[in-house]
Amino acid sequence: MLSMTGYGKGEYAENGLELTCEIKTVNNRYLDVSIKAPRIFACLEDVIRSTVRKKLTRGHADVFISLKDKRERPTALALDMALASSYVAAAKTMKEAFPDLTDDITLSSVLRYPDVMKQEDTQSLDEEMTKALDTALNIALDKLNEMRAVEGEKLKADMLSRVETIETLVAEIAARAPKIAQEYREKLTAKVKDYLDGVQVDEGRLLTEVAVFTDKSNIDEELTRLRSHIEQFRSISEEGIVGRKLDFLVQEFNREANTTCSKSNDVTITRAGLALKNEIEKIREQVQNLE
């Protein structure tokens, strides 16, 4: 069982190349991957997303990549000949306008003019960078999943403890349910005798009313399904990726709890049913955190 919330960091540092990959995940219905990386890795975004999808199935993942390349690389210089020509032409024009001024234009001086000579960025994606990215990304994903597994176990323990509470409440409701019909018959008999004031009560008619009431308030099927859901919840909890399954199962839990409350016609069962719904809602909130 894995939580959708976690953090992982992976690093690569060899031969002057330092690359760090950090991944932060939060809840999301589907898998959504956001990447913030140097432009040099723009061509590898699909590869990064593919790697993430191999180890995540749900959640929003923010991937942060930083790079420091301290390796020795050849320096390339670029000359802007058009700009240099413009500078020289402007200097000649000024010379003609001011002939008495000393002409100190030299090749060296032209090279020092702004933007005539620039150092090109020779950094480009190479095999070692690709290896560094793959290494750091997988380390980050592994550490992320370690954290998510720890958090998942905490969520599992909390939900299973609530399932035990649900099981206890279901047992209380099951123990109370058979007594409702008998109590209803006794109350109905007392009311009829009180209203009729000594007139003989029609037992057949009374039994019919009790039978109708019993049929309407019968919750045996709901209790059976609730017990089944409890067993399924415990079984599914032993699997790895369980978020969607448990989300659906919790909806079924809630449906049976609502039906139980609406059919019970008994204060004690209604009170237990409300407590049941409260525990189910707490489990539902936790399930939203699961992958």
N, C-alpha and C positions, 0 to 999 in steps of 0.2 A: 504494500500500500504506500503510495507516494503522495505527498502534499504538492500542490501547485506552486507554493511559495518557497523560494530559496535563493541562495547566492553561491557562485563558484568563481574561483580565480585560477588561471593557468599562466605560467611564465616560461619563456624560452630565452636563454642567454648563452650564446656561444659565438666565438670568433668575431666579437665586436657587434653582433646583432642582438638586440634586446627587444622582445615582443611580449606584450601583456594582453591577455584576454580576460575580460570580466563578464559574467552573465548574471542577470537578476531576473527572476520570474515572479509573476503575480497571477491571480486568478483570471481566467478567461474561458469562455465557452468552447472556443476552438483554439488551435495553435496559431499564434501570431508572433512573428519574429521581426524585431526592429534592429537594424545594424548601424552603428556609428563607428566608422573606421577611416583611416587615411585614404585619400583618393587612389593611391597606388593599388588598393585592394578592391576597387570598384568592380573589376572584371570577375572577382571571385565571390560576389555576394550570393549568387545562386548555389555555389559550392558550400558556402557557410550555412545557408538555410537548409540545404540537404543534410549536412552533418548534424545540425540541431534536430531535425525531424527524426533522425535515427534514434535519438535518445529522449525525445519529448513528444508527447501526443496532444497535450492540452496546455493552455496557459499563454500569457503574454510574456515573451522573452526579450529583454533588452540586451544586446550584445555590444560591448565596448572594446575596441581594439586600439592599442597605442604601439608605436614603433619608434625605436631609436637605432639608426644605422651608423655605427662608428667605424665601419670597415673603410680601409683606404680605397679610394676610387679615383680614376683619372679625372682631372679637371678640364672641362671644355669651355672655351671662350667664344663668344659670338660677337661679330662686328656688325654694326649698323652702318653700312657704307653710305646709304642715302642721307642719314642724319649727319655723318661726317662731312659729306660733300656740301651740305647746307651750311654747316659751321664754317668751312673753308671759304665758300662763296660769300658768306656774310662778312668774314674777315677781310677779304679782298675789296669788297664794297666800301668798308670802313677805311681801308688803306687809301683808296682813291679819294674819299671824302676828306681824309686827314693825312695828307702826304708827309707832313712833318713828324708824325708819330713813328716810333721805332717799330719795325715789323719783327715780332718775335715768334711768329707761327712756325712750329716745327712738328714733325711727325709725333714726337712724344707728347707735345702739348695738345694736339688734336685727340690723341688717345685718352687724355685725361678729361676731356669734355663730358658732361653728363650723358649717360646712356649710350655713348658711342661704343663702348666695350662692356659686355655683360658676361657674368659667369652663368653658364647654363646648368640647370638641375639635371644631373646625369643619373639620378636614382631611377631605377626601373625594376619591375618585378622580376625576380630571378628564382631559381630552384630552391635556394636556401630560405628565402622569405616564405615561399609556399610551404616548405617543410616546417618552418617555425610557426606559421599560422595554424597548420593542422595539429601540431603537437600541443600548443598552448590552448587551442579551442577544445580539444578532447580532454585535456586535463581539467579545464574549467567545467566542462559538462559532467565529468565523473565526480568532481567535488560538489557540484550543484546537486546531483542525484543522491550523493551521500547525505547531504543536509536535508533534502526532501524526504528521504527514507526515514531519517530520525524523526522529523516532524510528522510524517505519516503514521509512525508507530504511536506517537502521542495522541493523534486524532483517533486512531483505531481503539486505543485503550479507553478514551473518553466515550466514544460511541458505543462500545460493547458494554460499558458500565450502565449506560442509559438503556440499552436493550434489556439488561437484567431488570432494570426498574420497570420497563414496559411489560416484561414477562410476569413480574409480580402483580402488576395492575390487572393484567388479563386474567390471572388466576383468581384475584379478588372478585372481578366481575363475573367470572364463570361460577364462583361459589355463591354469589348473590342471586344470579339470574333465576335459578329454579324456584326460589322462594317468592318471587314476584306474583306469579299466578295464584298461589295459595293465599297470599295476603290480599290480593285484589278480590278474591272470592269472599273472604271473611268480611272485608269492608263493604262489598256490594250487598251481601246478605244482611248485614247490620243496618244498612241504609234502607233497604227494601222493607225490612220488618218495622223499622221506625216510621216509615211513611205509611205503610199499610195498617199499622197499629193493631196487630193480632190476627190479621187475615193470613191464611195459609199461603206460604210462598211456593210458587211453581218451580220445583227443583230442575225440571227439564229446561225451562226457559233460562234459569240462572246458570246452568251448566253451559248452555249455548253462548251466553254473553261472555262467560269466563273463557270459553274455547276461542271465541273471536278475538278477545283481548290478548290471549296467550299467543295466538298466531301472529298478530300484528307486532307484538313486542319480542318475538323470538329472535335471539341474536346468536344462536348456535353456529350458523354458517359464518358469521362475522368473526366469532371467536376462533373457529377452526382456521380461517384464513390468516388471522393475526398470528396464531401459533406457527403456521407454515412460513409466514414472512419472517418471523424471528429466526427460524432454522436457516432460511435462505440467507438472511443477513450475516449470520455467523459464518456460513459457508463461503459466501462471496468475499468476506473480509480477509480470508486467507489467500486470495488471489493478488496479483500485482496491480494491474490497471483496473480500478473498480468504480471510478467516479460516476460514469454514466449509468452503470447497472444499479448502484445504490441510489442514485437520484430517482430512477424509475421506481425502485422498490419502496422508497420513502413515500412517494405519491400514493402507492397502493396502501401502505400503512395508514396514511391520513384518510383515505377514502373509507376504510373499514372503521376507523375511529369515529368519523362523522356519522356513519350509519348507525353505529352502536349507540351514540348519544341521542340520535333522533328517534330511535325505536324503543329505547329502554323504558320510558315512562316511570322512572324510579330515580329519586334524588341521589341515593347512594351510588348507583351505577353512573349517573350523569356526572357526579363529582369525580369519580374514578376515570370516566371517559375524558373529562377536561384535563386531568393530570396526564393522561395518556397522550393527548394531543400536544400538551406542552413539551413532553419529552421527545415526541416525534419532530416537533419544530426545531428543537435544539440539535437533533441529529441532522435534520435537513440543512441547517446552517453550516454544520461541520462538513457535510458531504460536498458543499459548494467549493470547499478548499482542496478536494481530492482530484488527482489526475484520473 
